[in-house]
């Protein structure tokens, strides 16, 4: 059965600490001395402390012996909604560490914040290049030495992964984990020797066998699989809606700017008409004045003619 279906993914990594520890150490950019030793599962539901916040559910969430928080997500396709959800879930995991009991000593409270890692495996592509492993941090766009530590995202484009494109030679187990996620639902009776010989991978494969699942679990898997197919058929629609809204907003702004331009032109024409009207009035007054002077001249001519 396909471990990329979220019900099975959660069963593998949300109920088996040894498998999750191996998965995290293999795929996260951790140095040997930083690797996870032990973990404690947390509720997948993250409830923010603000009354305006809404609950969000992650696939797997845990903390390790060093107090670091790890969020692991499996997504069938990339979308704008999922991108925003990653941002929200990572931020919530940081905020949840702000214990209200420590608020009296803010310096200590902020100093004791532990790192948060969000690992998302996406069974789809979202970048334009050939890179499939993306490590995102908060850093200066020009000077990468300037970093705000505490929140790291590792996003994997599973379709673009091939074993020959893994650069960290010392993390050979990562190749097996990614091959397991990408290939295992295509195997039946015969498994590659490298899968069978590795105890951790073989344990995960056993969980994927339909015979090892209860009827309730199988029904949940079938429902999740149907949902994944349905979701993939409409994926991107929310992005299209966003694009349409942006386009409408842009058109509205363009129309408003054109209306404003027309209004300004109308105002200019009105001012010019007013100026012309005032000039016509001035000319009319001058004509009257000239006519009056002409009459005076004619009167003087008559007087002079008689004399």
Secondary structure, 3 states (H helix, E strand, C coil): CCCCCHHHHHHHHHCCHHHHHHHHHHHCCCCHHHCCCCEEECCCEECCCCCCCCCEECCEEEEECCCCEEEEEEECCCCHHHHHHHHHHHHHHHHCCCCHHHCCCHHHHHHCCCCEEEEEEECCCCCCCCCCEEEEEEECCCCCCCEEEEEEEEEEEHHHCCHHHCCCCCCHHHHHHHHHHHHHHHCCCCCCHHHHHCHHHHHHHHHHCHHHCCHHHHHHHHHHHHHHHHHHHHCCHHHHHHHHHHHHHHHHHHHHHHHHHHHHHHHHHHHHHHHHHHHHHHHHHHHHHHHHHHHHHHHHHHHHHHC
